[in-house]
Amino acid sequence: MLCPLLLGLLLSALLFLYIRFPFLPQDCAFALRTLNLGRLLARFGSRSPCFSTLDRFAEVARKHPDKLFIVFGDERYTYRDADRISNRLANALRDRSGQIVALFHGNAPMYVFTWLALAKLGCTVALLNTNIRSRSLVHCCECSGAKTLITAAELVPAVLEVLPSLRQQQVSVLMLSGEAETHGIINLTNQVSCASEEAPPISLRQHITMKSPALYIYTSGTTGLPKAAVVTHEKVWMMSFLQRLSGVCSSDIIYICLPLYHSAGFLAGLSGAIERGITVVLKSKFSASRFWDDCREHNVTVIQYIGEVMRYLCNTPERENDRQHSVRLALGNGIRAETWREFLRRFGDVRVCECYGATEGNIGFFNYTGKIGSIGRVSAIHKLLFPYAFLKFDPEKEEPVRGSDGLCVEAAPGETGLLVAKIHKLAPFEGYAKNSTQTEKKRLRDVFQRGDMYFNTGDLILADRQGFLFFQDRIGDTFRWKGENVATTEVSEILLMLDFIEAANVYGVTVPGHEGRVGMAALQLTDGMEFDGSAAYEHMKNLLPAYARPRFIRIQEELRLTGTFKQVKVQLVQEGFDPNSTRDRLFIMEENQQTFVPLTEEIFSAITAGRTRL
């Protein structure tokens, strides 16, 4: 009699818990998987040298040497092929052992082989954005401390522009492909082809620990120049585990069209694929028109995205075979709820695993429930191991709200707040290479008690009453467009090089039907001069990557400043590019005419109605 009663009570308790906490089983399961990965990471770190993603690659190459590793167009490379080629590269680069080396190269198998070779030599690799030019390119080498720059033949013209500056920094430039000899650039093609395929001795990386820098990955910053985020071997592993957490298995095939110089493409994509021991279909760049045909041709089962990728796919003309593919999983970040729904409607039952994190950050979230629009959930275990909070934020002062005691105030449940994460042993913030000023700016002190220190993500997050998290906005002087972070100060400095511009205030504005924010610049003209749309277009085209060029211009008599001489952006952002919201003259970039033309109400209506795309 007692047993049925106890069983009934137990079932009633379980039913109550399920009704009260419907996601508790998933929360617990995810917490257990995360704890298991933590134990695995600790075991990797106990070795000397530590067990890195390179060691995992070598392990797969030994166990499955003939497994296809990289597909790139008509090129095919097994794990054995990649191991042998990277050994030759490493032996040709042997005199660079233990150095910091900058890699300035587009997506290609040689990119992967070169990174593997440098890892075998115990090098730290700085992954340079292929869009950077002139002083940004020089700066990236300087702040990382790289004394060697490895580039591809197609990027040699960009390197030649700054070769004298690189020489002043004693940076040697190497090219590992192509036949042409270029003055000042060493072509190692012959040395590589003649080099040994024997693996370099492990003693070359004997010094490496989990806390050693593995990579420098660049992010845009308020300084106007890229910042080199320090990515340790521990961070590489943590990002690599995203595929394992998503359920990727050894039989999967992943499609990577995101740039490998980004943490998404390199860490969550490439190194995650190595951790799983799977095949990578690598593309030089994203193409919406080729995307699904590629997936069908190569039997792709896992795709990687950023919000823009999914929107571009949804904007392609509908086809009868939209659902005829093998893709079962999409892993990435930045997809809006409406795009998510449209993607599922168009392309079928694909599991979307939305993540949240930053290259330099010490906090991340993972949407393991499939809740559309969410970046993850508030978990008690997660919060215990990696303390974080959402703070009330003052958008005018652009800083957290503090109480009378000088400490920060937490946002209420259901209220948008600034996400901050406590800096401690389990969640370190490594900062930026040779940039103590910007590193310190990301540290928020005296948050909940005197002397504590948190990482300021700069992101506004909404935690609803069920514990789901939703990304709201990005604060500060950086906005995101076309999947890239745009530093407004850098763009402003470029604009100020034009003699007819006295002052510039760059910001991002939302456009209906587009992810992120498009660039807009409020300009104060030099006395007695007029705005020259053609000169501005040519200037931006030469000095700024396409994603960073302001598409809208607003001419003001005088730029508004705060009492502390900071440019006011809030009202400008709110007014956007609507001609009816201001009497100021507005212009829009017209690429066909290679100039800026007046922004009329007709053009504005066409953009907001979706008839004109940006």
Sequence and secondary structure as in RCSB ss.txt:
>XXXX:A:sequence
MLCPLLLGLLLSALLFLYIRFPFLPQDCAFALRTLNLGRLLARFGSRSPCFSTLDRFAEVARKHPDKLFIVFGDE
RYTYRDADRISNRLANALRDRSGQIVALFHGNAPMYVFTWLALAKLGCTVALLNTNIRSRSLVHCCECSGAKTLI
TAAELVPAVLEVLPSLRQQQVSVLMLSGEAETHGIINLTNQVSCASEEAPPISLRQHITMKSPALYIYTSGTTGL
PKAAVVTHEKVWMMSFLQRLSGVCSSDIIYICLPLYHSAGFLAGLSGAIERGITVVLKSKFSASRFWDDCREHNV
TVIQYIGEVMRYLCNTPERENDRQHSVRLALGNGIRAETWREFLRRFGDVRVCECYGATEGNIGFFNYTGKIGSI
GRVSAIHKLLFPYAFLKFDPEKEEPVRGSDGLCVEAAPGETGLLVAKIHKLAPFEGYAKNSTQTEKKRLRDVFQR
GDMYFNTGDLILADRQGFLFFQDRIGDTFRWKGENVATTEVSEILLMLDFIEAANVYGVTVPGHEGRVGMAALQL
TDGMEFDGSAAYEHMKNLLPAYARPRFIRIQEELRLTGTFKQVKVQLVQEGFDPNSTRDRLFIMEENQQTFVPLT
EEIFSAITAGRTRL
>XXXX:A:secstr
 HHHHHHHHHHHHHHHHHHH TTHHHHHHHHHHHHHHHHHHHHHHTSSS   HHHHHHHHHHH TTSEEEEETTE
EEEHHHHHHHHHHHHHHTGGGTTSEEEEE  SSHHHHHHHHHHHHTT EEEE  TT  HHHHHHHHHHHT SEEE
E GGGHHHHHHTHHHHHHTT EEEE S S  BTTEEE HHHHHHS  S   GGGGTT  TTSEEEEEEE  TTSS
 EEEEEEHHHHHHHHHHHHHHT  TT EEEE S TTSHIIIIIIIIHHHHHT EEEE SS  HHHHHHHHHHTT 
 EEEEEHHHHHHHHHS   TTTT S   EEEEE   HHHHHHHHHHH S EEEEEE  TT S  EE  S  TT  
EE  HHHHHHS EEEE EETTTTEE B TTS B B  TTSEEEEEEE SSSS    BTT HHHHHHTEEESSSST
T EEEEEEEEEEE TTSEEEEEEE TTEEEETTEEEEHHHHHHHHTTSTTEEEEEEEEE  TT SS EEEEEEEE
 TT    HHHHHHHHHHHS GGGS SEEEEESS  B TTS B  HHHHHHTT GGG SSEEEEEETTTTEEEE  
HHHHHHHHTTSS  
